[in-house]
């Protein structure tokens, strides 16, 4: 009865009051909010407190779950704003059915199955020209059919975890591309080296992508092929979510790796000139050249040697490179900025790419299956550019990459050479960076080591 009186009073008040409640509204919350708006006198009369006020109710719920409650005398009623989902549809007015594209299933077949006529589908197909190629629907991709009053009004084709195409036909025909907003959520992970890193992290729902990001970060500080039991790591990083689903790893914020009793730390620092990872002294962790020409660690099948038994020629001869055994088609990366000086098929070397990085260093990539688009003699590349793909061309016994590094035109072992680091932080940024280091050290210090998690990175 009291609640009815409160709502009745709200409906007849002529005050100009706006209240926004940022939370998921529950009956108890509404009652508390309304009680806050009134003073109940001893005689039982309610008096309105204020005009043009804005109240925020912090319930601790994530913003993705928040809705707004609007109370205004202009409408003389309580109105709830319509929450929209990630694709822009009202969750109050519409419902959706989610499906997965089947093998040999077309745009036409999907919409026919959901009640659209052949004419309607043809009009949508015509509208899509110049926006999207409907022949690129792939098995396994997800889609949604939205309904309003049990009538289909829209088709959303999710081309990737982030990209989608929305087809509307309710009031007017429209075809639009869109992308889902990405929400970064800070997370943390820690472990003590014990057995296989991949197996251990998989057993505890770890992310292989995080393993590789960590390996890349400390590639020049830690020998990941010689980790020892008792080594440990800690990492504070971002997990990325879109439409409530995990889509990958974002930036590592802070990281620590203890190897053979020595502690290495990394701090992400952004300033107007550059963004990168630095040690506690402001020295860049990135070298002029990557440790290896792959995004992910690959097994070394044959190392640098002045006398190696050749598996094909059956004789001993120098092997001035490092062989990485990898599946055919694995992307091969340029280890540094430079200019392509060769991209061709050359006898025993098979398909080869050579890059001149500066007056001191050049690299070669042998036995490629093929070259990446845009890779030709004279092309400029940046560190991390895909230049080709692992193959089995030339004098080769199986898919692998022979990677060679030359210093002053002399072959050197890429696994143990000490390369110069990229530029360190300028002095003007040291004070600001020191605060980042302090914050990072506190996070890492109080991040407990979990149960034994890992051993070798590859």
WOJOGI-V252767 format. One record per residue. D_CENTER is the distance of its C-alpha to the mean C-alpha in Angstrom with 2 decimals. Layout:
BEGIN
D_CENTER
D_CENTER
END
This chain:
BEGIN
52.94
51.60
48.18
50.03
51.99
48.91
47.31
50.71
51.05
47.58
48.65
51.79
50.72
50.83
48.77
45.85
43.12
39.37
37.32
33.53
32.23
28.48
28.08
28.61
32.36
34.58
38.39
38.88
36.60
38.58
41.83
40.82
39.68
42.95
45.00
43.50
44.74
48.36
51.16
53.47
57.00
59.67
61.14
57.96
57.14
53.54
52.99
49.89
48.37
46.81
45.83
42.65
40.62
36.94
35.93
32.50
32.36
29.62
29.15
26.07
24.14
20.57
20.69
19.17
22.44
24.70
27.43
30.17
33.87
36.15
39.84
42.02
45.74
45.18
44.45
46.36
43.95
40.67
37.84
34.37
31.77
30.04
26.49
24.21
21.37
18.00
19.92
22.79
25.40
27.78
27.32
31.05
32.42
30.28
29.27
27.03
27.08
23.93
24.35
22.95
24.24
26.83
28.07
30.31
29.57
29.72
29.07
32.83
33.16
30.45
32.05
35.56
34.76
33.77
37.00
36.59
39.50
39.48
40.40
37.52
35.03
36.68
36.40
32.65
32.35
34.37
32.25
29.03
30.44
28.73
25.66
24.33
25.73
26.64
27.29
23.60
23.25
22.01
23.00
20.42
18.80
19.34
21.55
23.45
27.08
28.00
31.60
33.86
37.21
36.48
36.26
33.18
31.92
28.47
26.18
22.38
20.78
17.06
16.25
12.60
10.37
10.25
13.47
16.91
20.58
23.16
26.82
29.45
33.16
34.75
36.33
35.34
33.41
30.03
26.97
23.88
20.32
17.69
14.05
12.91
12.18
8.94
10.17
8.96
11.27
12.64
13.41
15.46
16.64
19.85
22.06
25.26
25.64
27.76
27.00
24.32
20.93
19.14
21.94
22.10
18.48
18.67
21.87
20.31
17.16
15.08
11.83
12.68
9.34
10.32
13.72
12.91
11.06
14.21
16.46
15.35
15.85
19.35
20.30
23.42
24.47
24.30
25.82
23.44
26.11
28.61
27.09
29.83
30.33
30.00
27.23
24.50
21.11
19.50
16.03
14.75
11.00
8.54
7.34
5.70
8.50
10.11
13.81
13.96
11.84
9.03
6.22
4.08
4.37
4.55
7.97
10.86
13.69
16.65
17.56
20.91
22.28
25.97
27.45
31.22
31.97
30.16
27.32
24.50
22.19
19.32
18.58
16.02
18.32
18.09
21.26
22.50
23.05
19.96
16.88
16.76
17.51
21.15
23.57
25.83
28.25
25.92
25.88
22.84
21.16
20.31
23.24
24.56
23.64
20.96
22.45
21.87
20.93
18.07
14.35
15.31
18.66
21.59
25.09
27.79
30.79
33.10
33.18
34.96
38.71
42.03
43.56
41.61
43.15
41.84
41.01
42.39
45.23
46.36
47.28
46.07
44.49
41.94
38.24
36.63
33.01
30.42
29.85
26.50
26.88
23.97
23.88
25.25
22.72
20.13
18.72
20.58
19.35
21.66
21.89
22.84
23.91
27.12
29.31
29.77
33.42
33.60
31.91
34.45
36.00
38.28
40.43
39.51
36.20
35.09
32.44
31.75
29.72
30.92
29.35
31.32
29.15
32.05
35.70
34.98
32.18
31.54
29.66
30.37
28.44
30.88
31.30
28.42
28.39
27.82
26.50
23.38
24.20
25.61
26.65
30.37
32.89
32.46
28.81
26.77
23.44
20.93
19.40
16.70
18.13
18.70
22.51
23.48
23.18
24.85
28.28
31.82
33.91
36.96
38.58
36.05
36.33
32.86
29.30
28.23
27.47
30.07
28.50
31.09
31.13
34.19
35.41
38.36
38.58
39.14
36.85
35.19
33.17
29.49
28.89
31.14
31.67
31.00
29.11
29.22
26.26
24.76
26.44
26.55
26.32
29.33
31.77
31.25
27.83
29.09
30.16
26.92
24.96
27.41
26.35
22.69
24.12
26.35
23.67
21.47
24.55
25.42
22.09
22.32
26.04
25.88
23.01
25.14
24.87
24.41
26.27
26.27
22.98
22.83
24.78
23.93
20.62
21.02
END
